[in-house]
Amino acid sequence: MIDLRSDTVTQPSVEMRQAMADAETGDDVYGEDPTVIQLEKLATSLTGKEAALFVSSGTQGNLLALLSHCERGDEYIAGNDAHTYRFEAGGGAVLGGIQPQPIPFNERGELEIEAIRQVIKPDDYHFAKTKLVCLENTTAGKVLALDYLSEFSDFALSQGLGRHLDGARVFNAAVQLGVDVKEISQYFDSMSICLSKGLAAPVGSLLVGNNELISKARRWRKMVGGGMRQAGILAAAGIYALEHNINRLAEDHRHASELAKALAQLSSFKLHSMPVTNMVLLDLDAERFKSLQQYLADNGVKTSTQRWVMHRDVSSANIDQLIELCRNFDQRV
């Protein structure tokens, strides 16, 4: 089975499972789990932030960031297709009373500075108080340029706005740019990192920021039921992921590029754009994609949308097999 639905479907390797089995544990709610402490220290070292918090999911990490940056009646700005706005069940609004202000991403996955400026509310009691801007890196596999991040950061600071990055795939961005992740995190007050996507851990995310923000987030984590006990078993997988699975993300990017180049040669295939990181985005009409999806399913390939995601469990041999299947489909239509 080749599963292209997401990079969340990865299975922990034998080595990662052994690290989990060998993990030293304690009660993390009491701050006594040594492996969780080690993971959080590793996250601060990698990102250059003062503190880190191990959380159960990227959704929880982003929620805790919203709750820690904002008060009830405040507002955050995000992309209208951003995970923090569209795919997290409205947690900030429901649980924090925080109003979202969505604006469009441009074709590069950026929130344009002028578009942000236009939706910042004046200091007037008729309006929610604009408090925070959230970016996402990567979005649909697109990487935010460092020049843009610098411009964005300067603007947000000039407006007194907090800066949060949904960095679910931030290591994909760093690998593609060829920089240390600190070069990205420096432009944000907080950043979430998903361990269970391309980094291939079974569960968990990290929220990083300064000591004050992470202290608030730790309280909120407890309130929303995210306090875990002997969580070192899970944290050990995160440590293994950060120590062994960052550089190999380049292989996923290469696989996406190889697949896209092959599909571009087929008359019945159309790409939305050429991949930058680990995602191949098709642009087929609904009926053709439905037919393709069924054909692939009949031949052991799982897809859910026209976004095909490469990950650790998609091998070079799988890419060759997938290209051959797509060529066969092309000849049938």
C-alpha positions in Angstrom: 0.0 0.0 0.0 1.2 3.5 -1.0 -0.5 6.1 1.2 -0.4 9.6 -0.3 -3.1 11.2 1.9 -0.7 13.0 4.2 2.6 12.8 5.9 0.7 12.1 9.1 0.3 8.5 8.1 3.9 7.5 8.8 4.7 4.6 11.0 7.4 4.8 13.7 10.6 3.0 12.7 12.0 0.1 14.6 14.7 2.4 16.0 12.1 4.9 17.1 10.0 2.2 18.8 13.1 1.0 20.6 13.8 4.6 21.8 10.2 4.7 23.1 10.5 1.4 24.9 13.8 2.5 26.6 12.5 5.9 27.6 13.0 7.0 31.2 9.7 8.5 32.5 8.2 10.5 35.3 5.0 12.5 35.9 5.1 15.4 33.4 2.3 17.3 35.1 4.6 17.6 38.1 7.4 18.5 35.7 9.3 15.3 36.5 9.5 13.4 33.3 13.2 13.5 32.3 12.6 12.6 28.7 10.0 15.3 28.2 12.4 17.8 29.7 15.1 16.6 27.4 12.8 17.0 24.3 11.8 20.5 25.4 15.4 21.5 25.9 16.3 20.1 22.5 13.5 22.2 21.0 14.8 25.4 22.6 18.3 24.6 21.3 17.1 24.1 17.8 14.9 27.1 17.6 16.7 29.6 19.7 13.7 30.2 22.0 13.7 30.4 25.8 11.2 27.7 26.5 9.2 24.9 24.9 6.1 22.9 25.8 5.4 19.3 24.6 1.7 19.0 23.5 -0.5 16.3 22.1 -1.0 17.8 18.7 -0.4 20.7 16.3 -4.0 21.8 16.8 -3.4 22.0 20.6 -0.1 23.8 20.1 -1.8 26.5 17.9 -4.7 26.8 20.3 -2.4 27.3 23.3 -0.6 30.0 21.3 -3.8 31.8 20.6 -4.9 31.6 24.2 -1.5 32.8 25.5 -1.2 35.7 23.1 -4.8 36.9 23.3 -7.6 37.7 25.8 -11.3 37.4 25.3 -12.5 40.0 22.8 -9.1 40.1 21.0 -8.6 39.2 17.4 -6.0 37.3 15.4 -5.3 37.6 11.7 -4.7 34.5 9.6 -4.9 33.2 6.1 -8.4 32.2 5.0 -7.1 28.7 4.2 -4.8 28.5 7.2 -5.0 25.6 9.6 -5.4 27.9 12.6 -8.5 29.4 11.0 -10.1 26.7 8.9 -9.1 23.3 10.3 -9.0 23.5 14.1 -12.8 23.5 14.9 -12.9 27.2 15.8 -11.0 26.5 19.0 -9.7 30.0 19.5 -13.3 31.5 19.2 -15.1 28.7 21.1 -12.6 28.3 24.0 -10.9 31.7 24.1 -13.5 34.2 22.8 -10.9 35.2 20.2 -12.2 36.6 16.9 -10.5 35.4 13.7 -9.9 37.8 10.9 -9.1 35.8 7.8 -7.5 37.3 4.7 -6.3 35.6 1.5 -2.9 34.0 1.0 -1.2 35.1 -2.2 0.2 32.6 -4.6 3.4 32.3 -2.6 1.6 31.4 0.6 2.1 34.8 2.1 -0.2 37.3 3.9 0.5 40.5 2.0 1.7 43.3 4.3 -0.8 45.8 2.9 -3.7 43.3 3.3 -2.7 42.8 7.0 -2.6 46.6 7.4 -6.1 47.1 6.0 -7.7 44.7 8.5 -6.0 45.9 11.7 -8.8 47.4 13.8 -8.5 51.0 15.2 -8.4 51.5 18.9 -12.2 51.9 19.2 -14.5 50.0 21.5 -16.7 49.1 18.6 -14.1 46.6 17.4 -12.2 43.6 18.7 -8.6 44.4 19.5 -6.2 43.2 16.9 -3.5 41.4 18.9 -1.8 38.7 16.8 -0.9 37.7 13.2 -0.5 34.0 12.4 1.5 32.8 9.4 1.9 29.2 8.2 5.1 27.6 6.9 4.8 25.6 4.7 1.4 26.2 3.1 0.4 23.6 0.4 4.1 22.8 0.3 5.2 26.5 -0.4 8.0 27.9 1.6 8.0 31.5 2.9 11.1 33.4 1.8 13.4 34.8 4.5 13.2 38.3 3.0 9.4 38.2 3.4 9.6 37.0 7.0 11.9 39.8 7.8 9.6 42.4 6.3 6.6 40.8 8.0 8.3 40.7 11.4 9.3 44.4 11.1 5.8 45.4 10.2 4.1 43.3 12.9 6.4 44.8 15.6 5.8 48.3 14.3 2.1 47.7 14.8 2.5 46.2 18.3 1.2 42.8 17.1 2.2 39.4 18.3 3.7 37.0 15.7 2.9 33.3 15.7 4.0 30.7 13.2 2.1 27.5 12.6 5.3 25.6 11.8 3.7 22.2 11.4 6.2 21.6 8.5 8.7 24.3 9.4 11.6 21.8 9.1 10.6 21.1 5.5 10.9 24.9 4.9 14.3 25.0 6.6 15.6 22.1 4.6 14.4 23.5 1.4 16.0 26.9 2.1 19.2 25.2 3.3 19.1 27.1 6.6 19.0 26.3 10.3 15.4 26.5 11.6 16.6 29.4 13.9 16.7 31.5 10.8 12.9 31.2 10.5 12.0 31.1 14.2 13.8 34.4 14.9 10.9 36.3 13.2 8.2 35.0 15.6 7.3 35.2 19.2 5.9 31.7 19.2 6.0 28.7 16.9 4.4 25.3 16.8 6.3 22.3 15.4 4.5 19.1 14.5 6.5 15.9 15.2 4.0 13.5 13.6 4.1 14.7 10.0 7.3 14.5 8.0 9.4 14.0 11.1 7.5 10.7 11.5 6.8 10.5 15.2 3.6 8.8 16.1 2.1 11.7 18.1 3.0 15.1 19.5 3.9 18.7 18.8 6.0 21.4 20.4 5.2 25.0 21.2 8.2 27.3 21.6 8.4 30.9 22.8 9.7 33.0 25.7 9.4 31.9 29.3 6.3 34.0 30.0 4.3 32.8 27.0 5.2 29.1 27.6 4.2 29.5 31.3 0.8 30.7 30.2 0.6 27.9 27.6 1.4 25.3 30.3 -1.5 26.5 32.4 -3.8 26.5 29.4 -2.6 23.0 28.4 -3.7 21.7 31.8 -7.1 23.4 31.5 -7.9 21.9 28.1 -6.9 18.4 29.3 -3.5 18.2 27.7 -1.6 17.4 30.9 0.1 14.0 30.2 1.7 11.8 32.9 4.5 9.4 31.9 4.7 11.2 28.5 8.4 10.4 28.1 7.4 7.4 26.0 6.0 9.8 23.4 8.7 12.4 24.0 11.4 9.8 23.2 9.9 9.5 19.7 10.0 13.2 19.3 13.7 13.3 20.3 14.5 10.5 17.8 12.6 12.4 15.1 14.5 15.7 15.7 17.9 13.9 15.9 17.4 11.6 12.9 14.6 12.7 10.6 15.2 16.3 9.7 17.8 16.0 7.0 16.0 13.1 5.3 13.1 15.5 4.5 15.1 16.4 1.4 14.4 12.9 0.1 10.6 13.6 0.3 11.2 16.8 -1.6 13.2 15.0 -4.3 10.4 12.3 -4.6 7.8 15.0 -5.1 9.9 16.7 -7.8 10.5 13.4 -9.6 6.9 12.5 -9.5 5.7 15.9 -10.7 8.2 16.0 -13.6 6.9 12.6 -14.8 3.3 13.6 -14.5 3.9 16.8 -16.4 4.8 14.6 -19.4 1.4 12.9 -19.4 -1.4 14.4 -21.5 -4.2 13.5 -19.1 -2.5 15.1 -16.1 -2.3 18.7 -15.1 -0.4 20.1 -12.2 -1.5 23.1 -10.1 2.2 24.0 -9.7 5.5 22.4 -9.5 6.3 21.2 -6.0 8.7 23.1 -3.7 8.8 20.7 -0.8 7.0 17.4 -0.3 3.6 17.9 -2.0 2.4 17.3 -5.5 -0.8 19.3 -6.3 -2.9 18.1 -9.2 -5.4 20.2 -11.1 -7.8 17.7 -12.7 -11.5 18.1 -13.3 -13.6 16.3 -10.7 -14.6 13.3 -12.9 -11.1 12.6 -14.1 -9.7 12.7 -10.6 -12.5 10.4 -9.4 -11.6 7.9 -12.1 -7.9 8.2 -11.3 -8.5 7.8 -7.6 -10.4 4.6 -8.1 -7.8 3.2 -10.5 -5.1 3.9 -8.0 -7.1 2.5 -5.1 -7.6 -0.7 -7.2 -3.8 -0.9 -7.5 -2.9 -0.3 -3.8 -2.5 3.5 -3.7 -4.5 5.6 -1.2 -5.4 9.2 -2.0 -8.0 11.6 -0.5 -7.6 14.8 -2.5 -5.6 16.1 -5.4 -2.8 16.9 -2.9 -0.4 14.0 -2.9 2.1 14.1 0.1 5.5 12.4 0.1 6.9 11.1 3.4 9.3 8.6 5.0 7.1 5.6 4.1 7.1 6.4 0.4 10.2 5.0 -1.1 12.0 5.6 -4.4 10.6 2.2 -5.5 7.1 3.4 -4.6 7.7 6.6 -6.7 8.7 4.4 -9.7 5.6 2.2 -9.2 3.3 5.3 -8.9 4.7 6.8 -12.1 4.1 3.6 -14.0 0.5 3.4 -12.7 -0.1 7.0 -13.8 1.4 6.2 -17.2 -1.0 3.3 -17.6 -3.9 5.4 -16.5 -2.9 8.1 -19.1 -3.0 5.5 -21.9 -6.4 4.3 -20.8 -8.2 7.7 -21.0 
